[in-house]
Amino acid sequence: MIMTSEAPAERQAAAPPPASAVSDPVELSRTLGARLGVEPAGLDEKAFSDAVLAQLRTDRLLWAPAPAALGGLGASMLETARIAANVGRLSGSAGLTYAMHMSQVLTLLRHGTTPFLQDVTARLAGEQRLVASGTSEKGIGGDVLTSICTIEEEASGDLLVTKQSPNISYMDHAGAVLVTAMRVLPDGRKSQVLIAAETARMELRPGPDVGFIGMRGILNRPYGFDARFEEGAIFPEGYPIIARETMTPSVHILWAALWSGIAKRALDTTKRYLGKELKDGEEAALARIELSRLVDKHHTMLALIRDSIADWSAAEAERASGAAGGLGLERTARVKRLKIVCSELLQEICHGALGLIGLRAYAERGPYSLSEPLRDAMSARVMISNFRLTDANAKIERFLDVGL
Ligand SMILES: Cc1cc2nc3c(=O)[nH]c(=O)nc-3n(C[C@H](O)[C@H](O)[C@H](O)COP(=O)(O)OP(=O)(O)OC[C@H]3O[C@@H](n4cnc5c(N)ncnc54)[C@H](O)[C@@H]3O)c2cc1C
């Protein structure tokens, strides 16, 4: 293992047991950093994030919620969220990749009921491949419940979608992309559907690399693409149902979980700084009080995440017992609030930590640098705009009456 003096201590850990000896996926993710064989200070953010993803693949955590028959570990949402938090603490970019990929995995596992989708799911799980998201589209902004692109039929009988996507993450790792598109029904009406497009059958036209402020460990690009697929690649349920029941709640929960990991890293760095660099006295006492207020915010994040996981589990139980299976109005509003509030708390925690450490946190490198968490945190409010989510909640507020 390469060790450098600049490697932050909270990203190092004691030598872990070999992965094969550990059956608890959360424990595996907790000791991930120590199994990497590389340190973040020695690599750029992309290379480090890729190393984390490679280790997750080796540990077979990339399809953790899949059943054992598919090579998964049957991880619950709580376990998956804890894994996302542990990955996010190590690398925001790997954490975001893990969270977004997991919402695609959960979608395939729950809604991929055609023989073709089951076959693709088994193959991707067996190879521990990542699944990317192709829901946003140029011309509709972040309103993912709308699509402009429409499925066409080619002379060969193949189905084709041509889409202009403003951004797709980690295409370099993806074996498939879940793409939204409109489908013209036999009666002429249009309905929005979800397609599992295999990357091997996609023609990609990458757009310009504008560079993102944060999450620099992820290949983020706009793409124009043609995706060819067969009928069985279209999910039988309409996309609005899939989004409401699975994709949206899972991605909000897992984003919030990974953000809690980024926040934890900022807090750990601050604790280390205060412990090592500040002499006891009035200044240190004030700093400790301020740090404790930041820890309060982190606890709020964790409580909100647990609430939404409880909602997810309740809906899952209802689904298993044959009830509707959706989250319902109240839970849907709550999971949107989770995203809005946690994205803001993450920024408050990172900025508060910057204020406490000062210049050495503002530095790009060094043992107390918070450059990466600060930049990564900025993506949180943009990924499905907080304004858009708040607007949606504001429209249903009069139907909600939530108490303790
Ligand atoms: C790091 C990162 C990774 C991403 N990865 C992917 C990916 O893999 N796949 C993918 O499909 N997409 C991805 N996206 C795109 C993302 O999902 C959204 O589509 C995109 O961030 C929304 O873009 P927008 O802000 O331009 O659009 P919009 O949501 O249209 O917002 C534009 C502006 O309008 C405002 N606005 C919008 N609606 C309202 C409203 N109702 N009330 C008031 N103001 C409003 C917004 O606040 C914003 O200022 C990623 C984004 C980021 C930041």
PDBQT file of the ligand as one rigid body, heavy atoms in Angstrom, charges set to zero:
ROOT
HETATM    1  C1  LIG A 501     -23.138  15.752 -11.059  1.00  0.00    +0.000 C 
HETATM    2  C2  LIG A 501     -24.331  15.534 -11.936  1.00  0.00    +0.000 A 
HETATM    3  C3  LIG A 501     -24.531  14.292 -12.528  1.00  0.00    +0.000 A 
HETATM    4  C4  LIG A 501     -25.646  14.073 -13.347  1.00  0.00    +0.000 A 
HETATM    5  N1  LIG A 501     -25.796  12.843 -13.925  1.00  0.00    +0.000 NA
HETATM    6  C5  LIG A 501     -26.871  12.610 -14.719  1.00  0.00    +0.000 A 
HETATM    7  C6  LIG A 501     -27.065  11.332 -15.323  1.00  0.00    +0.000 A 
HETATM    8  O1  LIG A 501     -26.261  10.420 -15.162  1.00  0.00    +0.000 OA
HETATM    9  N2  LIG A 501     -28.149  11.147 -16.095  1.00  0.00    +0.000 N 
HETATM   10  C7  LIG A 501     -29.076  12.124 -16.307  1.00  0.00    +0.000 A 
HETATM   11  O2  LIG A 501     -30.057  11.867 -17.003  1.00  0.00    +0.000 OA
HETATM   12  N3  LIG A 501     -28.917  13.355 -15.764  1.00  0.00    +0.000 NA
HETATM   13  C8  LIG A 501     -27.839  13.620 -14.978  1.00  0.00    +0.000 A 
HETATM   14  N4  LIG A 501     -27.664  14.863 -14.432  1.00  0.00    +0.000 N 
HETATM   15  C9  LIG A 501     -28.601  15.916 -14.811  1.00  0.00    +0.000 C 
HETATM   16  C10 LIG A 501     -29.672  16.107 -13.742  1.00  0.00    +0.000 C 
HETATM   17  O3  LIG A 501     -30.302  14.932 -13.476  1.00  0.00    +0.000 OA
HETATM   18  C11 LIG A 501     -30.671  17.162 -14.128  1.00  0.00    +0.000 C 
HETATM   19  O4  LIG A 501     -31.279  16.869 -15.333  1.00  0.00    +0.000 OA
HETATM   20  C12 LIG A 501     -30.040  18.460 -14.273  1.00  0.00    +0.000 C 
HETATM   21  O5  LIG A 501     -29.163  18.695 -13.192  1.00  0.00    +0.000 OA
HETATM   22  C13 LIG A 501     -31.101  19.532 -14.325  1.00  0.00    +0.000 C 
HETATM   23  O6  LIG A 501     -30.570  20.516 -15.130  1.00  0.00    +0.000 OA
HETATM   24  P1  LIG A 501     -31.023  22.023 -15.062  1.00  0.00    +0.000 P 
HETATM   25  O7  LIG A 501     -30.766  22.548 -13.703  1.00  0.00    +0.000 OA
HETATM   26  O8  LIG A 501     -30.411  22.729 -16.202  1.00  0.00    +0.000 OA
HETATM   27  O9  LIG A 501     -32.574  21.935 -15.409  1.00  0.00    +0.000 OA
HETATM   28  P2  LIG A 501     -33.885  22.409 -14.715  1.00  0.00    +0.000 P 
HETATM   29  O10 LIG A 501     -34.351  21.444 -13.683  1.00  0.00    +0.000 OA
HETATM   30  O11 LIG A 501     -34.835  22.655 -15.813  1.00  0.00    +0.000 OA
HETATM   31  O12 LIG A 501     -33.536  23.757 -14.011  1.00  0.00    +0.000 OA
HETATM   32  C14 LIG A 501     -33.106  24.927 -14.700  1.00  0.00    +0.000 C 
HETATM   33  C15 LIG A 501     -33.331  26.121 -13.805  1.00  0.00    +0.000 C 
HETATM   34  O13 LIG A 501     -34.739  26.334 -13.645  1.00  0.00    +0.000 OA
HETATM   35  C16 LIG A 501     -35.067  26.318 -12.274  1.00  0.00    +0.000 C 
HETATM   36  N5  LIG A 501     -36.363  25.638 -12.112  1.00  0.00    +0.000 N 
HETATM   37  C17 LIG A 501     -36.725  24.482 -12.673  1.00  0.00    +0.000 A 
HETATM   38  N6  LIG A 501     -37.984  24.160 -12.310  1.00  0.00    +0.000 NA
HETATM   39  C18 LIG A 501     -38.410  25.139 -11.494  1.00  0.00    +0.000 A 
HETATM   40  C19 LIG A 501     -39.620  25.388 -10.793  1.00  0.00    +0.000 A 
HETATM   41  N7  LIG A 501     -40.645  24.553 -10.884  1.00  0.00    +0.000 N 
HETATM   42  N8  LIG A 501     -39.702  26.484 -10.022  1.00  0.00    +0.000 NA
HETATM   43  C20 LIG A 501     -38.668  27.347  -9.949  1.00  0.00    +0.000 A 
HETATM   44  N9  LIG A 501     -37.496  27.179 -10.604  1.00  0.00    +0.000 NA
HETATM   45  C21 LIG A 501     -37.375  26.094 -11.359  1.00  0.00    +0.000 A 
HETATM   46  C22 LIG A 501     -33.940  25.532 -11.594  1.00  0.00    +0.000 C 
HETATM   47  O14 LIG A 501     -33.784  25.856 -10.236  1.00  0.00    +0.000 OA
HETATM   48  C23 LIG A 501     -32.752  25.953 -12.404  1.00  0.00    +0.000 C 
HETATM   49  O15 LIG A 501     -32.281  27.183 -11.933  1.00  0.00    +0.000 OA
HETATM   50  C24 LIG A 501     -26.581  15.116 -13.590  1.00  0.00    +0.000 A 
HETATM   51  C25 LIG A 501     -26.379  16.364 -12.978  1.00  0.00    +0.000 A 
HETATM   52  C26 LIG A 501     -25.282  16.576 -12.160  1.00  0.00    +0.000 A 
HETATM   53  C27 LIG A 501     -25.112  17.916 -11.509  1.00  0.00    +0.000 C 
ENDROOT
TORSDOF 0
